[in-house]
Amino acid sequence: MEGYMTIKETAEKWSLTERRVQKMCSDGKIEGIQKFGNAWVIPENAKRPADKRITTGEYRNWRKK
């Protein structure tokens, strides 16, 4: 399809894993995505959403505190 990318192409462009891009699609974090059958298509001009996962380790062993 013209103007759309596959999960694999998007993962390579954004330097992410295919599974991470699939998860973003299923969570609705990417603007303009569409699903055709079992496949997601992502607009070529879509911007990579911000990664809101916590990577500081702030919540490690929070129960032990």
mmCIF file of the N, C-alpha and C atoms, coordinates in Angstrom:
data_MODEL
# 
_entry.id   MODEL 
# 
loop_
_atom_site.group_PDB 
_atom_site.id 
_atom_site.type_symbol 
_atom_site.label_atom_id 
_atom_site.label_alt_id 
_atom_site.label_comp_id 
_atom_site.label_asym_id 
_atom_site.label_entity_id 
_atom_site.label_seq_id 
_atom_site.pdbx_PDB_ins_code 
_atom_site.Cartn_x 
_atom_site.Cartn_y 
_atom_site.Cartn_z 
_atom_site.occupancy 
_atom_site.B_iso_or_equiv 
_atom_site.pdbx_formal_charge 
_atom_site.auth_seq_id 
_atom_site.auth_comp_id 
_atom_site.auth_asym_id 
_atom_site.auth_atom_id 
_atom_site.pdbx_PDB_model_num 
ATOM 1   N N  . MET A 1 1  ? 0.842  -1.186 0.000  1.00 0.00 ? 1  MET A N  1 
ATOM 2   C CA . MET A 1 1  ? 0.000  0.000  0.000  1.00 0.00 ? 1  MET A CA 1 
ATOM 3   C C  . MET A 1 1  ? 0.882  1.242  0.000  1.00 0.00 ? 1  MET A C  1 
ATOM 4   N N  . GLU A 1 2  ? 0.472  2.184  -0.768 1.00 0.00 ? 2  GLU A N  1 
ATOM 5   C CA . GLU A 1 2  ? 1.210  3.435  -0.844 1.00 0.00 ? 2  GLU A CA 1 
ATOM 6   C C  . GLU A 1 2  ? 0.975  4.270  0.412  1.00 0.00 ? 2  GLU A C  1 
ATOM 7   N N  . GLY A 1 3  ? 2.042  4.799  0.960  1.00 0.00 ? 3  GLY A N  1 
ATOM 8   C CA . GLY A 1 3  ? 1.937  5.674  2.116  1.00 0.00 ? 3  GLY A CA 1 
ATOM 9   C C  . GLY A 1 3  ? 1.890  4.968  3.457  1.00 0.00 ? 3  GLY A C  1 
ATOM 10  N N  . TYR A 1 4  ? 2.006  3.642  3.453  1.00 0.00 ? 4  TYR A N  1 
ATOM 11  C CA . TYR A 1 4  ? 1.964  2.871  4.701  1.00 0.00 ? 4  TYR A CA 1 
ATOM 12  C C  . TYR A 1 4  ? 3.174  1.960  4.814  1.00 0.00 ? 4  TYR A C  1 
ATOM 13  N N  . MET A 1 5  ? 3.537  1.635  6.035  1.00 0.00 ? 5  MET A N  1 
ATOM 14  C CA . MET A 1 5  ? 4.641  0.714  6.313  1.00 0.00 ? 5  MET A CA 1 
ATOM 15  C C  . MET A 1 5  ? 4.109  -0.481 7.086  1.00 0.00 ? 5  MET A C  1 
ATOM 16  N N  . THR A 1 6  ? 4.837  -1.580 7.016  1.00 0.00 ? 6  THR A N  1 
ATOM 17  C CA . THR A 1 6  ? 4.502  -2.765 7.794  1.00 0.00 ? 6  THR A CA 1 
ATOM 18  C C  . THR A 1 6  ? 5.135  -2.656 9.175  1.00 0.00 ? 6  THR A C  1 
ATOM 19  N N  . ILE A 1 7  ? 4.816  -3.597 10.033 1.00 0.00 ? 7  ILE A N  1 
ATOM 20  C CA . ILE A 1 7  ? 5.415  -3.648 11.374 1.00 0.00 ? 7  ILE A CA 1 
ATOM 21  C C  . ILE A 1 7  ? 6.925  -3.793 11.257 1.00 0.00 ? 7  ILE A C  1 
ATOM 22  N N  . LYS A 1 8  ? 7.368  -4.660 10.367 1.00 0.00 ? 8  LYS A N  1 
ATOM 23  C CA . LYS A 1 8  ? 8.803  -4.919 10.210 1.00 0.00 ? 8  LYS A CA 1 
ATOM 24  C C  . LYS A 1 8  ? 9.536  -3.670 9.743  1.00 0.00 ? 8  LYS A C  1 
ATOM 25  N N  . GLU A 1 9  ? 8.998  -2.976 8.765  1.00 0.00 ? 9  GLU A N  1 
ATOM 26  C CA . GLU A 1 9  ? 9.629  -1.753 8.263  1.00 0.00 ? 9  GLU A CA 1 
ATOM 27  C C  . GLU A 1 9  ? 9.680  -0.669 9.336  1.00 0.00 ? 9  GLU A C  1 
ATOM 28  N N  . THR A 1 10 ? 8.615  -0.554 10.093 1.00 0.00 ? 10 THR A N  1 
ATOM 29  C CA . THR A 1 10 ? 8.562  0.440  11.160 1.00 0.00 ? 10 THR A CA 1 
ATOM 30  C C  . THR A 1 10 ? 9.566  0.122  12.256 1.00 0.00 ? 10 THR A C  1 
ATOM 31  N N  . ALA A 1 11 ? 9.681  -1.149 12.610 1.00 0.00 ? 11 ALA A N  1 
ATOM 32  C CA . ALA A 1 11 ? 10.637 -1.562 13.646 1.00 0.00 ? 11 ALA A CA 1 
ATOM 33  C C  . ALA A 1 11 ? 12.061 -1.230 13.229 1.00 0.00 ? 11 ALA A C  1 
ATOM 34  N N  . GLU A 1 12 ? 12.395 -1.455 11.973 1.00 0.00 ? 12 GLU A N  1 
ATOM 35  C CA . GLU A 1 12 ? 13.736 -1.130 11.484 1.00 0.00 ? 12 GLU A CA 1 
ATOM 36  C C  . GLU A 1 12 ? 13.967 0.378  11.473 1.00 0.00 ? 12 GLU A C  1 
ATOM 37  N N  . LYS A 1 13 ? 12.962 1.138  11.060 1.00 0.00 ? 13 LYS A N  1 
ATOM 38  C CA . LYS A 1 13 ? 13.082 2.599  10.991 1.00 0.00 ? 13 LYS A CA 1 
ATOM 39  C C  . LYS A 1 13 ? 13.257 3.216  12.373 1.00 0.00 ? 13 LYS A C  1 
ATOM 40  N N  . TRP A 1 14 ? 12.515 2.704  13.359 1.00 0.00 ? 14 TRP A N  1 
ATOM 41  C CA . TRP A 1 14 ? 12.543 3.269  14.710 1.00 0.00 ? 14 TRP A CA 1 
ATOM 42  C C  . TRP A 1 14 ? 13.530 2.562  15.628 1.00 0.00 ? 14 TRP A C  1 
ATOM 43  N N  . SER A 1 15 ? 14.257 1.577  15.157 1.00 0.00 ? 15 SER A N  1 
ATOM 44  C CA . SER A 1 15 ? 15.223 0.800  15.947 1.00 0.00 ? 15 SER A CA 1 
ATOM 45  C C  . SER A 1 15 ? 14.557 0.148  17.162 1.00 0.00 ? 15 SER A C  1 
ATOM 46  N N  . LEU A 1 16 ? 13.440 -0.503 16.919 1.00 0.00 ? 16 LEU A N  1 
ATOM 47  C CA . LEU A 1 16 ? 12.714 -1.235 17.942 1.00 0.00 ? 16 LEU A CA 1 
ATOM 48  C C  . LEU A 1 16 ? 12.523 -2.672 17.483 1.00 0.00 ? 16 LEU A C  1 
ATOM 49  N N  . THR A 1 17 ? 12.034 -3.513 18.382 1.00 0.00 ? 17 THR A N  1 
ATOM 50  C CA . THR A 1 17 ? 11.700 -4.874 17.982 1.00 0.00 ? 17 THR A CA 1 
ATOM 51  C C  . THR A 1 17 ? 10.304 -4.865 17.359 1.00 0.00 ? 17 THR A C  1 
ATOM 52  N N  . GLU A 1 18 ? 10.042 -5.883 16.551 1.00 0.00 ? 18 GLU A N  1 
ATOM 53  C CA . GLU A 1 18 ? 8.736  -5.989 15.924 1.00 0.00 ? 18 GLU A CA 1 
ATOM 54  C C  . GLU A 1 18 ? 7.649  -6.146 16.985 1.00 0.00 ? 18 GLU A C  1 
ATOM 55  N N  . ARG A 1 19 ? 7.942  -6.906 18.027 1.00 0.00 ? 19 ARG A N  1 
ATOM 56  C CA . ARG A 1 19 ? 6.964  -7.125 19.095 1.00 0.00 ? 19 ARG A CA 1 
ATOM 57  C C  . ARG A 1 19 ? 6.600  -5.818 19.794 1.00 0.00 ? 19 ARG A C  1 
ATOM 58  N N  . ARG A 1 20 ? 7.578  -4.949 20.011 1.00 0.00 ? 20 ARG A N  1 
ATOM 59  C CA . ARG A 1 20 ? 7.325  -3.656 20.669 1.00 0.00 ? 20 ARG A CA 1 
ATOM 60  C C  . ARG A 1 20 ? 6.407  -2.791 19.801 1.00 0.00 ? 20 ARG A C  1 
ATOM 61  N N  . VAL A 1 21 ? 6.626  -2.792 18.493 1.00 0.00 ? 21 VAL A N  1 
ATOM 62  C CA . VAL A 1 21 ? 5.775  -2.017 17.585 1.00 0.00 ? 21 VAL A CA 1 
ATOM 63  C C  . VAL A 1 21 ? 4.361  -2.598 17.572 1.00 0.00 ? 21 VAL A C  1 
ATOM 64  N N  . GLN A 1 22 ? 4.240  -3.929 17.587 1.00 0.00 ? 22 GLN A N  1 
ATOM 65  C CA . GLN A 1 22 ? 2.922  -4.561 17.643 1.00 0.00 ? 22 GLN A CA 1 
ATOM 66  C C  . GLN A 1 22 ? 2.177  -4.147 18.906 1.00 0.00 ? 22 GLN A C  1 
ATOM 67  N N  . LYS A 1 23 ? 2.876  -4.120 20.017 1.00 0.00 ? 23 LYS A N  1 
ATOM 68  C CA . LYS A 1 23 ? 2.271  -3.731 21.290 1.00 0.00 ? 23 LYS A CA 1 
ATOM 69  C C  . LYS A 1 23 ? 1.807  -2.275 21.246 1.00 0.00 ? 23 LYS A C  1 
ATOM 70  N N  . MET A 1 24 ? 2.606  -1.394 20.643 1.00 0.00 ? 24 MET A N  1 
ATOM 71  C CA . MET A 1 24 ? 2.211  0.002  20.509 1.00 0.00 ? 24 MET A CA 1 
ATOM 72  C C  . MET A 1 24 ? 0.947  0.131  19.658 1.00 0.00 ? 24 MET A C  1 
ATOM 73  N N  . CYS A 1 25 ? 0.860  -0.688 18.612 1.00 0.00 ? 25 CYS A N  1 
ATOM 74  C CA . CYS A 1 25 ? -0.325 -0.664 17.753 1.00 0.00 ? 25 CYS A CA 1 
ATOM 75  C C  . CYS A 1 25 ? -1.555 -1.143 18.509 1.00 0.00 ? 25 CYS A C  1 
ATOM 76  N N  . SER A 1 26 ? -1.428 -2.240 19.216 1.00 0.00 ? 26 SER A N  1 
ATOM 77  C CA . SER A 1 26 ? -2.585 -2.782 19.930 1.00 0.00 ? 26 SER A CA 1 
ATOM 78  C C  . SER A 1 26 ? -3.023 -1.870 21.075 1.00 0.00 ? 26 SER A C  1 
ATOM 79  N N  . ASP A 1 27 ? -2.091 -1.105 21.631 1.00 0.00 ? 27 ASP A N  1 
ATOM 80  C CA . ASP A 1 27 ? -2.425 -0.153 22.695 1.00 0.00 ? 27 ASP A CA 1 
ATOM 81  C C  . ASP A 1 27 ? -2.930 1.182  22.146 1.00 0.00 ? 27 ASP A C  1 
ATOM 82  N N  . GLY A 1 28 ? -2.855 1.371  20.820 1.00 0.00 ? 28 GLY A N  1 
ATOM 83  C CA . GLY A 1 28 ? -3.333 2.602  20.195 1.00 0.00 ? 28 GLY A CA 1 
ATOM 84  C C  . GLY A 1 28 ? -2.428 3.791  20.403 1.00 0.00 ? 28 GLY A C  1 
ATOM 85  N N  . LYS A 1 29 ? -1.137 3.564  20.549 1.00 0.00 ? 29 LYS A N  1 
ATOM 86  C CA . LYS A 1 29 ? -0.204 4.659  20.826 1.00 0.00 ? 29 LYS A CA 1 
ATOM 87  C C  . LYS A 1 29 ? 0.332  5.333  19.569 1.00 0.00 ? 29 LYS A C  1 
ATOM 88  N N  . ILE A 1 30 ? 0.070  4.758  18.405 1.00 0.00 ? 30 ILE A N  1 
ATOM 89  C CA . ILE A 1 30 ? 0.553  5.321  17.143 1.00 0.00 ? 30 ILE A CA 1 
ATOM 90  C C  . ILE A 1 30 ? -0.642 5.903  16.405 1.00 0.00 ? 30 ILE A C  1 
ATOM 91  N N  . GLU A 1 31 ? -0.510 7.150  15.976 1.00 0.00 ? 31 GLU A N  1 
ATOM 92  C CA . GLU A 1 31 ? -1.593 7.836  15.282 1.00 0.00 ? 31 GLU A CA 1 
ATOM 93  C C  . GLU A 1 31 ? -1.745 7.313  13.857 1.00 0.00 ? 31 GLU A C  1 
ATOM 94  N N  . GLY A 1 32 ? -2.980 7.109  13.418 1.00 0.00 ? 32 GLY A N  1 
ATOM 95  C CA . GLY A 1 32 ? -3.279 6.763  12.040 1.00 0.00 ? 32 GLY A CA 1 
ATOM 96  C C  . GLY A 1 32 ? -3.116 5.303  11.672 1.00 0.00 ? 32 GLY A C  1 
ATOM 97  N N  . ILE A 1 33 ? -2.930 4.422  12.637 1.00 0.00 ? 33 ILE A N  1 
ATOM 98  C CA . ILE A 1 33 ? -2.761 3.005  12.323 1.00 0.00 ? 33 ILE A CA 1 
ATOM 99  C C  . ILE A 1 33 ? -4.080 2.404  11.870 1.00 0.00 ? 33 ILE A C  1 
ATOM 100 N N  . GLN A 1 34 ? -3.975 1.371  11.046 1.00 0.00 ? 34 GLN A N  1 
ATOM 101 C CA . GLN A 1 34 ? -5.148 0.640  10.595 1.00 0.00 ? 34 GLN A CA 1 
ATOM 102 C C  . GLN A 1 34 ? -4.816 -0.834 10.611 1.00 0.00 ? 34 GLN A C  1 
ATOM 103 N N  . LYS A 1 35 ? -5.844 -1.636 10.774 1.00 0.00 ? 35 LYS A N  1 
ATOM 104 C CA . LYS A 1 35 ? -5.643 -3.080 10.793 1.00 0.00 ? 35 LYS A CA 1 
ATOM 105 C C  . LYS A 1 35 ? -6.404 -3.693 9.629  1.00 0.00 ? 35 LYS A C  1 
ATOM 106 N N  . PHE A 1 36 ? -5.695 -4.476 8.819  1.00 0.00 ? 36 PHE A N  1 
ATOM 107 C CA . PHE A 1 36 ? -6.289 -5.191 7.710  1.00 0.00 ? 36 PHE A CA 1 
ATOM 108 C C  . PHE A 1 36 ? -6.145 -6.673 7.984  1.00 0.00 ? 36 PHE A C  1 
ATOM 109 N N  . GLY A 1 37 ? -7.216 -7.303 8.422  1.00 0.00 ? 37 GLY A N  1 
ATOM 110 C CA . GLY A 1 37 ? -7.146 -8.714 8.790  1.00 0.00 ? 37 GLY A CA 1 
ATOM 111 C C  . GLY A 1 37 ? -6.295 -8.877 10.031 1.00 0.00 ? 37 GLY A C  1 
ATOM 112 N N  . ASN A 1 38 ? -5.174 -9.564 9.904  1.00 0.00 ? 38 ASN A N  1 
ATOM 113 C CA . ASN A 1 38 ? -4.260 -9.760 11.030 1.00 0.00 ? 38 ASN A CA 1 
ATOM 114 C C  . ASN A 1 38 ? -3.074 -8.799 11.001 1.00 0.00 ? 38 ASN A C  1 
ATOM 115 N N  . ALA A 1 39 ? -2.968 -7.978 9.975  1.00 0.00 ? 39 ALA A N  1 
ATOM 116 C CA . ALA A 1 39 ? -1.788 -7.135 9.795  1.00 0.00 ? 39 ALA A CA 1 
ATOM 117 C C  . ALA A 1 39 ? -2.095 -5.673 10.111 1.00 0.00 ? 39 ALA A C  1 
ATOM 118 N N  . TRP A 1 40 ? -1.162 -5.038 10.811 1.00 0.00 ? 40 TRP A N  1 
ATOM 119 C CA . TRP A 1 40 ? -1.233 -3.604 11.079 1.00 0.00 ? 40 TRP A CA 1 
ATOM 120 C C  . TRP A 1 40 ? -0.489 -2.874 9.971  1.00 0.00 ? 40 TRP A C  1 
ATOM 121 N N  . VAL A 1 41 ? -0.999 -1.714 9.574  1.00 0.00 ? 41 VAL A N  1 
ATOM 122 C CA . VAL A 1 41 ? -0.269 -0.825 8.673  1.00 0.00 ? 41 VAL A CA 1 
ATOM 123 C C  . VAL A 1 41 ? -0.152 0.529  9.352  1.00 0.00 ? 41 VAL A C  1 
ATOM 124 N N  . ILE A 1 42 ? 1.004  1.137  9.193  1.00 0.00 ? 42 ILE A N  1 
ATOM 125 C CA . ILE A 1 42 ? 1.346  2.369  9.896  1.00 0.00 ? 42 ILE A CA 1 
ATOM 126 C C  . ILE A 1 42 ? 1.692  3.428  8.852  1.00 0.00 ? 42 ILE A C  1 
ATOM 127 N N  . PRO A 1 43 ? 1.131  4.622  8.952  1.00 0.00 ? 43 PRO A N  1 
ATOM 128 C CA . PRO A 1 43 ? 1.464  5.677  7.988  1.00 0.00 ? 43 PRO A CA 1 
ATOM 129 C C  . PRO A 1 43 ? 2.961  5.961  7.978  1.00 0.00 ? 43 PRO A C  1 
ATOM 130 N N  . GLU A 1 44 ? 3.489  6.253  6.796  1.00 0.00 ? 44 GLU A N  1 
ATOM 131 C CA . GLU A 1 44 ? 4.926  6.530  6.671  1.00 0.00 ? 44 GLU A CA 1 
ATOM 132 C C  . GLU A 1 44 ? 5.345  7.763  7.452  1.00 0.00 ? 44 GLU A C  1 
ATOM 133 N N  . ASN A 1 45 ? 4.435  8.715  7.625  1.00 0.00 ? 45 ASN A N  1 
ATOM 134 C CA . ASN A 1 45 ? 4.788  9.948  8.336  1.00 0.00 ? 45 ASN A CA 1 
ATOM 135 C C  . ASN A 1 45 ? 4.470  9.883  9.826  1.00 0.00 ? 45 ASN A C  1 
ATOM 136 N N  . ALA A 1 46 ? 4.140  8.700  10.343 1.00 0.00 ? 46 ALA A N  1 
ATOM 137 C CA . ALA A 1 46 ? 3.835  8.550  11.775 1.00 0.00 ? 46 ALA A CA 1 
ATOM 138 C C  . ALA A 1 46 ? 5.089  8.805  12.599 1.00 0.00 ? 46 ALA A C  1 
ATOM 139 N N  . LYS A 1 47 ? 4.893  9.460  13.719 1.00 0.00 ? 47 LYS A N  1 
ATOM 140 C CA . LYS A 1 47 ? 6.014  9.741  14.616 1.00 0.00 ? 47 LYS A CA 1 
ATOM 141 C C  . LYS A 1 47 ? 6.084  8.671  15.692 1.00 0.00 ? 47 LYS A C  1 
ATOM 142 N N  . ARG A 1 48 ? 7.294  8.379  16.098 1.00 0.00 ? 48 ARG A N  1 
ATOM 143 C CA . ARG A 1 48 ? 7.508  7.388  17.148 1.00 0.00 ? 48 ARG A CA 1 
ATOM 144 C C  . ARG A 1 48 ? 7.006  7.952  18.475 1.00 0.00 ? 48 ARG A C  1 
ATOM 145 N N  . PRO A 1 49 ? 6.114  7.236  19.156 1.00 0.00 ? 49 PRO A N  1 
ATOM 146 C CA . PRO A 1 49 ? 5.634  7.727  20.453 1.00 0.00 ? 49 PRO A CA 1 
ATOM 147 C C  . PRO A 1 49 ? 6.730  7.691  21.511 1.00 0.00 ? 49 PRO A C  1 
ATOM 148 N N  . ALA A 1 50 ? 6.589  8.542  22.490 1.00 0.00 ? 50 ALA A N  1 
ATOM 149 C CA . ALA A 1 50 ? 7.570  8.589  23.578 1.00 0.00 ? 50 ALA A CA 1 
ATOM 150 C C  . ALA A 1 50 ? 7.523  7.292  24.372 1.00 0.00 ? 50 ALA A C  1 
ATOM 151 N N  . ASP A 1 51 ? 8.686  6.845  24.814 1.00 0.00 ? 51 ASP A N  1 
ATOM 152 C CA . ASP A 1 51 ? 8.791  5.627  25.611 1.00 0.00 ? 51 ASP A CA 1 
ATOM 153 C C  . ASP A 1 51 ? 8.579  6.005  27.069 1.00 0.00 ? 51 ASP A C  1 
ATOM 154 N N  . LYS A 1 52 ? 7.450  5.611  27.622 1.00 0.00 ? 52 LYS A N  1 
ATOM 155 C CA . LYS A 1 52 ? 7.105  6.008  28.988 1.00 0.00 ? 52 LYS A CA 1 
ATOM 156 C C  . LYS A 1 52 ? 7.420  4.931  30.008 1.00 0.00 ? 52 LYS A C  1 
ATOM 157 N N  . ARG A 1 53 ? 8.184  3.915  29.589 1.00 0.00 ? 53 ARG A N  1 
ATOM 158 C CA . ARG A 1 53 ? 8.569  2.882  30.549 1.00 0.00 ? 53 ARG A CA 1 
ATOM 159 C C  . ARG A 1 53 ? 9.618  3.443  31.507 1.00 0.00 ? 53 ARG A C  1 
ATOM 160 N N  . ILE A 1 54 ? 9.601  2.993  32.730 1.00 0.00 ? 54 ILE A N  1 
ATOM 161 C CA . ILE A 1 54 ? 10.545 3.472  33.738 1.00 0.00 ? 54 ILE A CA 1 
ATOM 162 C C  . ILE A 1 54 ? 11.828 2.661  33.632 1.00 0.00 ? 54 ILE A C  1 
ATOM 163 N N  . THR A 1 55 ? 12.943 3.337  33.400 1.00 0.00 ? 55 THR A N  1 
ATOM 164 C CA . THR A 1 55 ? 14.219 2.653  33.241 1.00 0.00 ? 55 THR A CA 1 
ATOM 165 C C  . THR A 1 55 ? 15.236 3.075  34.288 1.00 0.00 ? 55 THR A C  1 
ATOM 166 N N  . THR A 1 56 ? 14.817 3.868  35.260 1.00 0.00 ? 56 THR A N  1 
ATOM 167 C CA . THR A 1 56 ? 15.756 4.378  36.253 1.00 0.00 ? 56 THR A CA 1 
ATOM 168 C C  . THR A 1 56 ? 16.051 3.388  37.361 1.00 0.00 ? 56 THR A C  1 
ATOM 169 N N  . GLY A 1 57 ? 15.225 2.368  37.496 1.00 0.00 ? 57 GLY A N  1 
ATOM 170 C CA . GLY A 1 57 ? 15.399 1.440  38.599 1.00 0.00 ? 57 GLY A CA 1 
ATOM 171 C C  . GLY A 1 57 ? 14.798 1.963  39.880 1.00 0.00 ? 57 GLY A C  1 
ATOM 172 N N  . GLU A 1 58 ? 14.062 3.047  39.800 1.00 0.00 ? 58 GLU A N  1 
ATOM 173 C CA . GLU A 1 58 ? 13.475 3.692  40.973 1.00 0.00 ? 58 GLU A CA 1 
ATOM 174 C C  . GLU A 1 58 ? 12.533 2.749  41.726 1.00 0.00 ? 58 GLU A C  1 
ATOM 175 N N  . TYR A 1 59 ? 11.855 1.876  41.002 1.00 0.00 ? 59 TYR A N  1 
ATOM 176 C CA . TYR A 1 59 ? 10.869 1.009  41.628 1.00 0.00 ? 59 TYR A CA 1 
ATOM 177 C C  . TYR A 1 59 ? 11.377 -0.407 41.874 1.00 0.00 ? 59 TYR A C  1 
ATOM 178 N N  . ARG A 1 60 ? 12.662 -0.637 41.727 1.00 0.00 ? 60 ARG A N  1 
ATOM 179 C CA . ARG A 1 60 ? 13.210 -1.953 42.039 1.00 0.00 ? 60 ARG A CA 1 
ATOM 180 C C  . ARG A 1 60 ? 13.158 -2.194 43.534 1.00 0.00 ? 60 ARG A C  1 
ATOM 181 N N  . ASN A 1 61 ? 12.748 -3.377 43.895 1.00 0.00 ? 61 ASN A N  1 
ATOM 182 C CA . ASN A 1 61 ? 12.666 -3.787 45.304 1.00 0.00 ? 61 ASN A CA 1 
ATOM 183 C C  . ASN A 1 61 ? 11.865 -2.820 46.156 1.00 0.00 ? 61 ASN A C  1 
ATOM 184 N N  . TRP A 1 62 ? 10.796 -2.264 45.590 1.00 0.00 ? 62 TRP A N  1 
ATOM 185 C CA . TRP A 1 62 ? 10.000 -1.281 46.315 1.00 0.00 ? 62 TRP A CA 1 
ATOM 186 C C  . TRP A 1 62 ? 9.284  -1.897 47.506 1.00 0.00 ? 62 TRP A C  1 
ATOM 187 N N  . ARG A 1 63 ? 9.061  -3.185 47.491 1.00 0.00 ? 63 ARG A N  1 
ATOM 188 C CA . ARG A 1 63 ? 8.396  -3.819 48.616 1.00 0.00 ? 63 ARG A CA 1 
ATOM 189 C C  . ARG A 1 63 ? 9.312  -3.971 49.832 1.00 0.00 ? 63 ARG A C  1 
ATOM 190 N N  . LYS A 1 64 ? 10.605 -3.983 49.598 1.00 0.00 ? 64 LYS A N  1 
ATOM 191 C CA . LYS A 1 64 ? 11.562 -4.169 50.680 1.00 0.00 ? 64 LYS A CA 1 
ATOM 192 C C  . LYS A 1 64 ? 11.851 -2.881 51.430 1.00 0.00 ? 64 LYS A C  1 
ATOM 193 N N  . LYS A 1 65 ? 11.405 -1.762 50.934 1.00 0.00 ? 65 LYS A N  1 
ATOM 194 C CA . LYS A 1 65 ? 11.704 -0.468 51.569 1.00 0.00 ? 65 LYS A CA 1 
ATOM 195 C C  . LYS A 1 65 ? 10.853 -0.225 52.781 1.00 0.00 ? 65 LYS A C  1 
# 
